[in-house]
Amino acid sequence: MRDKRFITQHRGGLLNKEQHRLIISWACNCVDHILPLFDYGNNERLKTILNVGTEWKNGIASTGDARKASMVAITIANETSDQVSIAVVRAVGHAVATAHMADHSLVAATYALKATQLAGNSIDDELKWQNDRLPVEIRELILSARDRKK
């Protein structure tokens, strides 16, 4: 069963619109931080996809736009063979999919950690980086959800 804290109020959950915006912003920041690990040169397509998440947060893009963008990320991941790059692209897709379902943010952050680890970098440092950027309004929600997944 999904955690009702990540279901928006208009769908019967506990998450308000401002929290949802903060969550997608945090997820996109986590992913933007690891974009340089993408090993296929030009990552402009990924930046364009990730930008849809920012546009959704700002009320410019629709949830449908975000879902379509996340599907493009899946296509890119399926065309990619490098494991680090696959993790980066999947992180991008889940960050943008946060517009549709807020708990995708947790998967985006997890894929960012996986990409970091696969690249030979410190997962502990990346986790600290992610946690240090959690807005106070969603900090407890994200941290407690992460604890539940352990």
Residue frames as qw, qx, qy, qz and C-alpha x, y, z in Angstrom:
[[0.000, 0.888, 0.459, 0.000, 0.00, 0.00, 0.00],
 [0.371, 0.570, -0.029, 0.732, 1.24, 3.48, -0.85],
 [0.327, -0.310, -0.452, 0.770, 2.20, 5.86, 1.91],
 [0.062, 0.834, 0.537, 0.106, -0.77, 8.27, 2.14],
 [0.302, -0.763, -0.003, 0.572, 1.62, 11.03, 3.14],
 [0.245, -0.272, 0.552, 0.749, 2.77, 11.08, -0.49],
 [0.145, 0.535, 0.756, 0.348, -0.73, 11.13, -1.97],
 [0.004, 0.212, 0.032, 0.977, -2.06, 14.60, -2.68],
 [0.247, 0.219, 0.600, -0.729, -5.00, 15.90, -0.69],
 [0.567, 0.303, -0.137, -0.754, -7.23, 16.17, -3.75],
 [0.636, 0.152, -0.716, -0.245, -6.78, 12.39, -4.21],
 [0.815, -0.476, -0.233, -0.236, -7.56, 11.60, -0.57],
 [0.761, 0.023, -0.381, 0.525, -4.03, 11.74, 0.84],
 [0.472, -0.754, -0.235, 0.392, -2.21, 14.04, 3.22],
 [0.520, -0.094, 0.225, 0.819, 0.17, 15.89, 0.86],
 [0.204, 0.857, 0.257, -0.397, -0.63, 19.52, 0.14],
 [0.643, 0.737, 0.099, 0.184, 0.29, 21.28, -3.11],
 [0.003, -0.917, 0.379, -0.124, 3.16, 23.29, -1.61],
 [0.653, -0.440, 0.615, 0.032, 4.75, 20.15, -0.14],
 [0.835, 0.360, 0.393, 0.134, 4.39, 18.44, -3.52],
 [0.417, 0.887, -0.107, 0.170, 6.17, 21.36, -5.19],
 [0.289, -0.793, 0.529, -0.084, 8.97, 21.20, -2.62],
 [0.814, -0.146, 0.560, 0.048, 9.32, 17.45, -3.11],
 [0.775, 0.552, 0.228, 0.207, 9.66, 17.68, -6.90],
 [0.160, 0.935, -0.272, 0.160, 12.10, 20.56, -6.55],
 [0.523, -0.613, 0.591, -0.036, 14.25, 18.52, -4.16],
 [0.862, 0.122, 0.481, 0.106, 14.11, 15.44, -6.41],
 [0.608, 0.766, 0.056, 0.202, 15.14, 17.50, -9.45],
 [0.090, -0.893, 0.422, -0.127, 18.02, 19.06, -7.47],
 [0.733, -0.362, 0.574, 0.034, 19.24, 15.61, -6.41],
 [0.818, 0.366, 0.397, 0.198, 19.25, 14.46, -10.01],
 [0.353, 0.919, -0.097, 0.146, 20.75, 17.65, -11.43],
 [0.397, -0.782, 0.481, 0.002, 23.65, 17.11, -9.01],
 [0.670, -0.215, 0.686, 0.187, 24.54, 13.75, -10.58],
 [0.685, 0.695, 0.124, -0.178, 23.87, 14.64, -14.26],
 [0.163, 0.797, -0.560, -0.157, 27.62, 15.01, -14.94],
 [0.513, -0.270, 0.815, -0.004, 27.91, 11.23, -14.38],
 [0.784, 0.510, 0.281, -0.216, 25.94, 10.63, -17.60],
 [0.531, -0.396, 0.575, 0.480, 28.54, 9.09, -19.89],
 [0.555, 0.479, 0.596, 0.328, 27.07, 9.85, -23.29],
 [0.320, 0.173, 0.187, 0.912, 28.44, 13.34, -23.80],
 [0.210, -0.247, -0.118, -0.939, 25.67, 15.82, -24.44],
 [0.090, -0.349, -0.881, 0.307, 23.06, 15.50, -21.73],
 [0.206, 0.009, -0.067, -0.976, 20.82, 18.27, -23.10],
 [0.535, -0.267, -0.649, -0.471, 17.97, 15.80, -23.60],
 [0.508, -0.358, -0.704, 0.344, 18.15, 14.92, -19.92],
 [0.117, -0.183, -0.267, 0.939, 18.24, 18.58, -18.92],
 [0.353, -0.131, -0.373, -0.848, 15.18, 19.21, -21.09],
 [0.583, -0.351, -0.718, -0.149, 13.32, 16.33, -19.43],
 [0.429, -0.314, -0.569, 0.628, 14.36, 17.49, -15.97],
 [0.025, -0.022, -0.001, -0.999, 13.23, 21.01, -16.81],
 [0.457, -0.383, -0.584, -0.551, 9.67, 19.71, -17.19],
 [0.541, -0.442, -0.639, 0.323, 9.74, 18.96, -13.46],
 [0.225, -0.241, -0.204, 0.922, 10.69, 22.55, -12.74],
 [0.228, -0.158, -0.383, -0.881, 8.01, 23.78, -15.12],
 [0.506, -0.463, -0.703, -0.188, 5.42, 21.61, -13.34],
 [0.431, -0.397, -0.502, 0.636, 6.50, 23.03, -9.98],
 [0.063, -0.222, -0.003, 0.973, 6.00, 26.53, -11.40],
 [0.460, 0.529, 0.533, -0.473, 2.58, 25.71, -12.86],
 [0.274, 0.566, -0.438, -0.642, 3.76, 25.87, -16.47],
 [0.336, 0.165, -0.877, -0.300, 3.75, 22.16, -17.38],
 [0.801, -0.234, -0.056, -0.548, 0.90, 19.74, -16.75],
 [0.667, -0.332, 0.654, -0.131, 1.12, 16.41, -14.99],
 [0.872, 0.417, 0.254, -0.023, 0.58, 14.83, -18.41],
 [0.416, 0.835, -0.339, 0.123, 3.61, 16.71, -19.74],
 [0.305, -0.645, 0.672, -0.197, 5.66, 15.35, -16.85],
 [0.839, -0.009, 0.530, -0.121, 4.47, 11.79, -17.45],
 [0.774, 0.631, 0.018, 0.048, 5.38, 12.05, -21.15],
 [0.164, 0.832, -0.498, 0.181, 8.82, 13.42, -20.27],
 [0.557, -0.457, 0.671, -0.177, 9.43, 10.59, -17.81],
 [0.898, 0.263, 0.349, -0.052, 8.55, 8.09, -20.56],
 [0.546, 0.786, -0.265, 0.115, 11.18, 9.69, -22.82],
 [0.219, -0.701, 0.649, -0.200, 13.70, 9.09, -20.04],
 [0.819, -0.093, 0.551, -0.129, 12.73, 5.41, -19.96],
 [0.805, 0.589, 0.057, 0.038, 13.37, 5.22, -23.71],
 [0.234, 0.829, -0.469, 0.193, 16.80, 6.81, -23.28],
 [0.522, -0.505, 0.656, -0.207, 17.64, 4.41, -20.44],
 [0.890, 0.157, 0.421, -0.081, 16.66, 1.46, -22.62],
 [0.679, 0.714, -0.097, 0.139, 18.98, 2.72, -25.38],
 [0.044, -0.823, 0.510, -0.246, 21.89, 3.07, -22.96],
 [0.882, 0.038, -0.461, 0.095, 24.36, 0.34, -22.01],
 [0.306, 0.351, -0.555, 0.689, 26.56, 2.01, -19.38],
 [0.458, -0.496, -0.721, 0.156, 25.22, 1.15, -15.90],
 [0.221, -0.352, -0.293, 0.861, 26.07, 4.54, -14.39],
 [0.154, 0.020, -0.321, -0.934, 24.30, 6.35, -17.22],
 [0.400, -0.383, -0.764, -0.332, 21.27, 4.08, -16.94],
 [0.376, -0.511, -0.616, 0.468, 20.98, 4.94, -13.24],
 [0.082, -0.251, -0.029, 0.964, 21.29, 8.67, -14.04],
 [0.272, -0.131, -0.534, -0.789, 18.58, 8.50, -16.70],
 [0.439, -0.459, -0.769, -0.068, 16.25, 6.50, -14.46],
 [0.279, -0.425, -0.439, 0.741, 16.80, 9.10, -11.74],
 [0.088, 0.088, -0.224, -0.967, 15.79, 11.82, -14.21],
 [0.374, -0.281, -0.712, -0.524, 12.64, 9.92, -15.18],
 [0.440, -0.505, -0.709, 0.220, 11.56, 9.38, -11.59],
 [0.182, -0.288, -0.242, 0.908, 12.29, 12.97, -10.59],
 [0.248, -0.012, -0.337, -0.908, 9.94, 14.24, -13.29],
 [0.467, -0.323, -0.774, -0.281, 7.37, 11.52, -12.54],
 [0.198, -0.245, -0.632, 0.708, 7.15, 13.04, -9.06],
 [0.293, 0.012, -0.095, -0.951, 4.59, 15.42, -10.59],
 [0.638, -0.143, -0.588, -0.476, 2.29, 12.42, -11.07],
 [0.830, -0.461, -0.313, -0.005, 3.10, 10.55, -7.84],
 [0.154, -0.904, 0.323, -0.235, 5.18, 12.28, -5.17],
 [0.799, -0.446, 0.400, 0.050, 6.79, 9.07, -3.94],
 [0.817, 0.496, 0.016, 0.294, 8.70, 8.84, -7.24],
 [0.021, 0.909, -0.322, 0.265, 10.98, 11.41, -5.59],
 [0.689, -0.531, 0.489, -0.060, 12.32, 8.71, -3.27],
 [0.894, 0.213, 0.332, 0.213, 13.13, 6.48, -6.24],
 [0.449, 0.843, -0.085, 0.284, 14.84, 9.38, -8.03],
 [0.268, -0.828, 0.449, -0.201, 17.05, 10.00, -5.00],
 [0.842, -0.249, 0.478, 0.026, 17.80, 6.28, -4.72],
 [0.810, 0.486, 0.185, 0.270, 18.84, 6.08, -8.37],
 [0.169, 0.913, -0.261, 0.266, 21.04, 9.14, -7.85],
 [0.556, -0.632, 0.531, -0.100, 22.75, 7.29, -5.00],
 [0.904, 0.101, 0.398, 0.117, 23.10, 4.18, -7.17],
 [0.605, 0.751, -0.019, 0.264, 24.68, 6.19, -9.98],
 [0.153, -0.876, 0.404, -0.214, 27.06, 7.76, -7.48],
 [0.744, -0.392, 0.541, -0.026, 28.07, 4.36, -6.13],
 [0.869, 0.353, 0.302, 0.168, 28.46, 2.81, -9.60],
 [0.411, 0.857, -0.141, 0.276, 30.70, 5.73, -10.57],
 [0.733, 0.039, -0.415, 0.537, 32.96, 4.91, -7.63],
 [0.026, -0.525, 0.204, -0.826, 32.03, 7.94, -5.57],
 [0.048, -0.028, -0.791, 0.609, 30.96, 8.09, -1.94],
 [0.315, -0.526, -0.696, -0.375, 27.33, 7.16, -1.44],
 [0.412, -0.590, -0.508, 0.473, 27.53, 8.56, 2.12],
 [0.180, -0.269, 0.059, 0.944, 28.66, 11.95, 0.83],
 [0.166, -0.229, -0.581, -0.763, 25.87, 11.98, -1.76],
 [0.391, -0.582, -0.712, -0.029, 23.25, 11.00, 0.81],
 [0.332, -0.522, -0.315, 0.720, 24.46, 13.80, 3.08],
 [0.054, -0.056, 0.318, 0.945, 24.32, 16.21, 0.13],
 [0.278, -0.421, -0.699, -0.506, 20.73, 15.16, -0.60],
 [0.433, -0.615, -0.620, 0.222, 19.64, 15.39, 3.03],
 [0.305, -0.359, -0.142, 0.871, 21.30, 18.79, 3.51],
 [0.081, -0.032, -0.378, -0.922, 19.11, 20.17, 0.72],
 [0.204, -0.518, -0.825, -0.101, 15.81, 18.99, 2.15],
 [0.192, -0.508, -0.010, -0.840, 13.56, 21.94, 2.90],
 [0.125, -0.110, 0.744, -0.647, 12.40, 21.94, 6.51],
 [0.645, 0.092, 0.102, -0.751, 8.77, 21.62, 5.38],
 [0.906, 0.182, -0.265, -0.277, 9.38, 18.14, 3.92],
 [0.142, 0.580, -0.769, 0.228, 12.48, 17.00, 5.79],
 [0.480, -0.180, 0.749, -0.420, 10.74, 14.73, 8.29],
 [0.835, 0.346, 0.148, -0.401, 8.47, 13.27, 5.60],
 [0.662, 0.590, -0.460, -0.049, 11.37, 12.29, 3.33],
 [0.051, 0.505, -0.803, 0.312, 13.66, 11.05, 6.08],
 [0.602, -0.084, 0.647, -0.460, 10.96, 8.96, 7.74],
 [0.858, 0.408, -0.001, -0.313, 9.92, 7.49, 4.38],
 [0.477, 0.598, -0.640, 0.073, 13.54, 6.56, 3.70],
 [0.247, -0.368, 0.796, -0.412, 13.76, 4.89, 7.12],
 [0.794, 0.124, 0.379, -0.459, 10.66, 2.82, 6.34],
 [0.782, 0.527, -0.273, -0.188, 12.28, 1.54, 3.14],
 [0.063, 0.616, -0.770, 0.156, 15.34, 0.17, 4.96]]
